[in-house]
Amino acid sequence: MTSLDSANPADPRPDISELVVGVLGGTGDQGRGLAYRLAKAGQQIIIGSRNAERAETAAAEIGLGVRGADNATAARESDIVIVAVPWAGHGETLAAIRAELVGKIVVDCVNPLGFDKQGAYALVPEEGSAAQQAAALLPESRVTAAFHHLSAVLLQDPEVARIDTDVMVLGDDRAATDLVQALAERIPGMRGIYAGRLRNAHQVESLVANLISVNRRYKAHAGLRITDV
């Protein structure tokens, strides 16, 4: 694990090439896709899961030097931790590894959604958003929100060389959001765009319900582009 102390808060694109990234929920579609793309870009990746054996199997399938471990080990051995677990287990997962996440940059990409016959719709957590729930559960971590709007299909497809989309990054710690923007830009085609403080995460998470509707209507894998930036 590499220290983050050398990161310059004034530098919007710090060097993160030597940092270890843990992906909790890395056996699921989105987490696995992020692990694959970041590892392919040269990032050191540890996949985390409640079941270490499942994580090790997923890591072996990805290759590229990816390691697998239980969630606590993945969190402890990483500098940046991406949370890509199902919403139903979000709070329980984070509460269980609070100690391992002290001082770490936590990137929450969980989208609280419900589904019925009319399609996907946004849920409103008591704290306001999944990211705010993470911040409440992890007061000694540097919580950010990002990677919500990425297609798991595109992330996992080895035939797709570039994913042309913007990644909206939110958080109250500017040095942390700078690092997460740099992490997003490790993936060819992506830009990391600062999109406000963590209190604004709900509408970013909720927009995924709209993208699901777009994808179903147009048989697409829609992303976002921010203009004039």
Residue pairs with C-beta under 8 A, 6 or more apart in sequence:
1 20
1 77
1 78
1 79
2 18
2 19
2 20
2 79
3 79
4 19
4 79
4 105
4 179
7 14
7 175
7 178
7 179
8 14
8 175
9 174
9 175
9 178
11 178
12 178
12 181
12 182
13 178
13 181
13 182
13 185
14 178
14 179
14 182
15 182
16 43
16 80
16 179
16 182
16 183
16 186
17 42
17 43
18 44
19 43
19 44
19 79
19 80
19 179
20 44
20 45
20 46
20 77
20 78
20 79
20 80
21 38
21 43
21 44
21 45
21 46
21 78
21 79
21 80
21 81
21 82
21 183
22 45
22 46
22 47
22 48
22 74
22 75
22 77
22 78
22 80
22 81
22 82
23 31
23 32
23 34
23 35
23 38
23 45
23 46
23 47
23 48
23 74
23 81
23 82
23 84
24 31
24 48
24 49
24 71
24 74
24 75
24 81
24 82
24 83
24 84
24 85
24 93
25 31
25 48
25 49
25 83
25 84
25 85
25 86
25 93
26 32
26 34
26 35
26 45
26 47
26 48
26 49
26 55
26 58
26 59
26 68
26 74
26 84
27 47
27 49
27 54
27 55
27 57
27 58
28 84
28 85
28 86
29 152
29 153
29 155
29 156
30 84
30 109
30 147
30 150
30 152
30 155
31 47
31 82
31 84
31 85
32 47
32 58
32 62
32 152
32 155
32 156
33 150
33 152
33 154
33 155
33 156
34 82
34 84
34 109
34 147
34 150
34 155
35 45
35 47
35 58
35 59
35 62
35 66
36 62
36 64
36 66
36 155
36 156
37 155
37 163
37 187
38 45
38 183
38 186
38 187
39 45
39 62
39 64
39 65
39 66
40 64
41 186
41 187
41 188
42 186
43 183
43 186
44 65
45 64
45 65
45 66
45 67
46 59
46 66
46 67
46 68
46 69
46 73
46 74
46 77
46 78
47 55
47 58
47 59
47 62
47 66
47 67
47 68
47 69
47 74
48 55
48 68
48 69
48 70
48 71
48 73
48 74
48 75
48 81
49 55
49 58
49 68
49 70
49 71
50 70
50 71
50 93
51 70
52 68
52 69
52 70
52 73
54 68
55 68
55 69
55 70
55 74
56 67
56 68
56 69
57 68
58 68
59 66
59 67
59 68
60 68
69 77
71 93
71 96
71 97
72 96
72 97
72 100
74 81
75 81
75 97
75 100
75 101
75 104
76 100
78 104
79 104
79 105
80 104
80 105
80 107
80 179
80 180
80 183
81 101
81 104
81 105
81 106
81 107
82 107
82 109
82 147
83 90
83 93
83 94
83 106
83 107
83 108
83 109
83 110
83 134
84 109
84 110
84 147
85 93
85 110
86 110
87 110
87 111
87 112
87 113
87 123
87 130
90 110
90 112
90 130
90 133
90 134
91 133
91 137
94 101
94 133
94 134
94 137
94 138
95 137
98 137
98 138
98 140
101 138
101 140
101 141
102 140
102 141
103 140
103 141
103 142
104 141
104 142
105 141
105 142
105 144
105 176
105 179
105 180
106 134
106 138
106 141
106 142
106 143
106 144
107 144
107 145
107 146
107 147
107 180
107 183
108 130
108 131
108 134
108 143
108 144
108 145
108 146
108 201
109 145
109 146
109 147
109 148
110 130
110 131
110 205
111 130
111 148
111 205
111 206
111 208
111 209
112 122
112 123
112 124
112 125
112 129
112 130
112 205
113 120
113 121
113 122
113 123
113 208
113 209
113 212
114 120
114 121
114 122
114 123
115 121
119 209
119 212
119 213
119 216
120 208
120 209
120 212
120 213
121 209
122 202
122 205
122 206
122 208
122 209
124 202
125 132
125 133
126 133
127 133
127 135
127 136
128 199
128 201
128 202
129 145
129 198
129 201
129 202
129 205
130 145
130 201
130 205
131 143
131 144
131 145
131 170
131 198
131 201
131 205
132 198
132 199
132 201
132 202
134 141
134 143
135 141
135 143
135 198
142 171
142 173
142 176
143 171
143 198
144 169
144 170
144 171
144 173
144 176
144 177
144 180
144 198
145 169
145 170
145 171
145 198
145 201
145 204
145 205
146 167
146 168
146 169
146 170
146 180
146 184
146 192
147 167
147 184
148 168
148 204
148 205
148 207
148 208
149 165
149 167
149 168
149 204
149 207
149 208
149 211
149 223
149 224
150 163
150 165
150 167
150 223
151 163
151 215
151 221
151 222
151 223
153 221
154 160
154 163
154 221
155 163
161 188
162 188
162 189
163 187
163 188
163 189
163 190
163 223
164 189
164 190
164 223
164 225
165 189
165 190
165 191
165 223
165 224
165 225
166 190
166 191
166 192
166 193
166 223
166 224
166 225
166 226
167 181
167 184
167 190
167 191
167 192
167 193
168 193
168 195
168 204
168 224
168 226
169 177
169 180
169 181
169 184
169 192
169 193
169 194
169 195
170 177
170 194
170 195
170 196
170 197
170 198
170 200
170 201
170 204
171 177
171 180
171 197
171 198
172 197
172 198
177 194
180 192
181 192
181 193
181 194
182 192
183 192
184 190
184 191
184 192
185 191
185 192
191 226
193 226
193 229
195 204
207 224
211 222
211 223
211 224
214 220
214 222
215 221
215 222
